[in-house]
Amino acid sequence: MGRAKEIIVKVIPSKIANEFVKKHHYSGKVVPNSKLHFGCFLDNKLHGVLSYGSSMRKDLIKPLIKNTGWNEFIELNRMAFDDFLPKNSESRCIAITIRLIKKNAPHIKWIITFADGTQCGDGTIYRASGFVLTGIKENSQLAINPTNKKVEHKITAFHNGNEYDFKNWVKVKGFQLRYIYLIDKTCKINAEILPFRKIDEMGAGMYKGEKIKLSDRK
């Protein structure tokens, strides 16, 4: 693992985290729901950020785990790294944040996250970090705003008063992939756990913004 073992992960202020995310995340945007931010440091310099927070639609997410409480899960909703850190750094940083959450917030029993197979990737890092794939859905929520030519989420359009115009926006082609990690291994997933080969079968493979099969990466 080389120098990845030297990475220090610790909680950082939202201001610092959000500035880094805006600069290094492919979307250039932060998630307002992000409340818990971890910084990834090497040689005392910040090279990565993982932001956690409540899911925007907790009512829809909660039933994915049987008998789960309203505040017993959290979403990894932003992950951004620069190009400085060595190989395996991302999965190591995720593992450390999970351990820190387990130790300091024992009421959190599971984590949900989504991979954007329309603009970024299909979740390679999540699979390497022990997450299971529980959903592959053709995109219906991301579209290009004809005014500013930027990709925006349907929820963002709603909050900006553009919900009635959203149907006229050009939807981004691709898939959204849903991953779950059980901190509490006794939790029962109330959804089908999909084999990773399903990504290729549905044509949902993407890596660094380019359509590609999992088999072609090996």
ZAMARGU-4260 file (C-alpha; in steps of 0.2 Angstrom, whole numbers, plus 5000, padded with zeros to 4 digits):
<rodrens>
0) 5000/5000/5000 | 5015/5011/5001 | 5013/5029/5007 | 4994/5027/5008 | 4997/5020/5026
5) 5004/5037/5030 | 4988/5046/5026 | 4980/5055/5041 | 4961/5056/5042 | 4952/5068/5053
10) 4937/5079/5055 | 4938/5096/5047 | 4927/5112/5047 | 4914/5113/5033 | 4921/5128/5026
15) 4938/5120/5022 | 4929/5104/5016 | 4917/5113/5004 | 4931/5124/4997 | 4940/5108/4992
20) 4925/5099/4986 | 4921/5114/4974 | 4938/5114/4967 | 4941/5095/4965 | 4924/5086/4964
25) 4919/5084/4945 | 4902/5092/4949 | 4910/5108/4957 | 4896/5108/4969 | 4893/5103/4988
30) 4878/5095/4995 | 4869/5106/5008 | 4865/5090/5019 | 4883/5087/5022 | 4887/5089/5040
35) 4902/5078/5044 | 4917/5081/5034 | 4934/5071/5035 | 4950/5078/5028 | 4963/5066/5021
40) 4981/5073/5024 | 4998/5067/5018 | 5014/5077/5023 | 5002/5089/5033 | 4993/5094/5017
45) 4975/5091/5013 | 4972/5080/4997 | 4955/5073/5000 | 4938/5076/5007 | 4924/5064/5012
50) 4908/5072/5017 | 4893/5063/5025 | 4876/5069/5030 | 4857/5064/5030 | 4849/5058/5014
55) 4838/5071/5005 | 4824/5058/5005 | 4826/5048/5021 | 4808/5042/5019 | 4813/5033/5003
60) 4830/5027/5009 | 4825/5021/5027 | 4815/5005/5020 | 4831/4998/5012 | 4836/4991/5029
65) 4823/4981/5039 | 4818/4989/5056 | 4830/5003/5054 | 4828/5019/5064 | 4826/5036/5057
70) 4844/5042/5062 | 4853/5025/5061 | 4860/5028/5044 | 4870/5041/5035 | 4875/5045/5017
75) 4892/5047/5010 | 4887/5061/4998 | 4903/5069/4992 | 4920/5061/4989 | 4934/5072/4981
80) 4953/5069/4980 | 4966/5078/4970 | 4979/5068/4960 | 4993/5068/4973 | 4989/5053/4984
85) 4996/5036/4980 | 4986/5021/4974 | 4973/5013/4986 | 4972/5030/4995 | 4953/5032/4992
90) 4948/5015/4999 | 4959/5017/5014 | 4952/5034/5018 | 4934/5027/5017 | 4939/5013/5029
95) 4946/5025/5041 | 4930/5036/5041 | 4919/5021/5044 | 4930/5016/5059 | 4928/5033/5066
100) 4910/5034/5063 | 4908/5017/5071 | 4918/5023/5086 | 4911/5040/5089 | 4893/5038/5082
105) 4888/5020/5087 | 4870/5024/5083 | 4874/5024/5064 | 4872/5006/5058 | 4874/5008/5039
110) 4880/5019/5025 | 4872/5023/5009 | 4880/5031/4994 | 4877/5033/4975 | 4889/5032/4960
115) 4886/5044/4946 | 4887/5033/4930 | 4882/5048/4919 | 4897/5059/4922 | 4910/5051/4934
120) 4911/5032/4938 | 4901/5017/4942 | 4908/5015/4960 | 4925/5006/4958 | 4930/5013/4975
125) 4915/5008/4984 | 4916/4990/4978 | 4934/4990/4984 | 4929/4996/5001 | 4916/4982/5004
130) 4900/4991/4999 | 4887/4980/4991 | 4877/4985/4975 | 4859/4986/4978 | 4852/4996/4963
135) 4856/5002/4945 | 4844/5014/4938 | 4844/5024/4922 | 4846/5042/4926 | 4830/5052/4927
140) 4835/5065/4940 | 4850/5074/4931 | 4848/5085/4916 | 4856/5100/4908 | 4849/5117/4912
145) 4847/5126/4896 | 4850/5143/4904 | 4867/5140/4911 | 4871/5123/4902 | 4876/5115/4918
150) 4870/5098/4924 | 4858/5100/4939 | 4848/5088/4949 | 4829/5088/4949 | 4828/5093/4967
155) 4840/5108/4964 | 4828/5113/4950 | 4813/5112/4962 | 4822/5122/4975 | 4826/5135/4962
160) 4808/5136/4956 | 4812/5128/4940 | 4802/5111/4943 | 4790/5115/4929 | 4803/5118/4916
165) 4813/5102/4921 | 4804/5091/4909 | 4810/5102/4895 | 4828/5100/4900 | 4839/5087/4891
170) 4842/5072/4903 | 4860/5066/4904 | 4862/5048/4898 | 4868/5035/4909 | 4864/5026/4926
175) 4864/5030/4944 | 4871/5015/4955 | 4866/5013/4973 | 4878/5005/4986 | 4876/5001/5004
180) 4889/4997/5018 | 4883/4988/5034 | 4893/4994/5049 | 4881/4983/5060 | 4882/4966/5051
185) 4866/4961/5059 | 4856/4973/5049 | 4846/4965/5035 | 4846/4973/5018 | 4828/4974/5011
190) 4833/4975/4993 | 4841/4963/4980 | 4860/4963/4981 | 4866/4963/4963 | 4882/4955/4957
195) 4894/4967/4950 | 4893/4959/4933 | 4876/4967/4932 | 4884/4984/4928 | 4891/4977/4912
200) 4875/4968/4908 | 4865/4984/4909 | 4878/4995/4900 | 4881/5005/4916 | 4900/5004/4917
205) 4909/5021/4917 | 4926/5026/4923 | 4932/5044/4925 | 4919/5050/4914 | 4921/5038/4900
210) 4910/5023/4896 | 4919/5007/4899 | 4916/4989/4904 | 4923/4982/4920 | 4932/4968/4911
215) 4941/4981/4900 | 4949/4989/4916 | 4958/4973/4920
</rodrens>
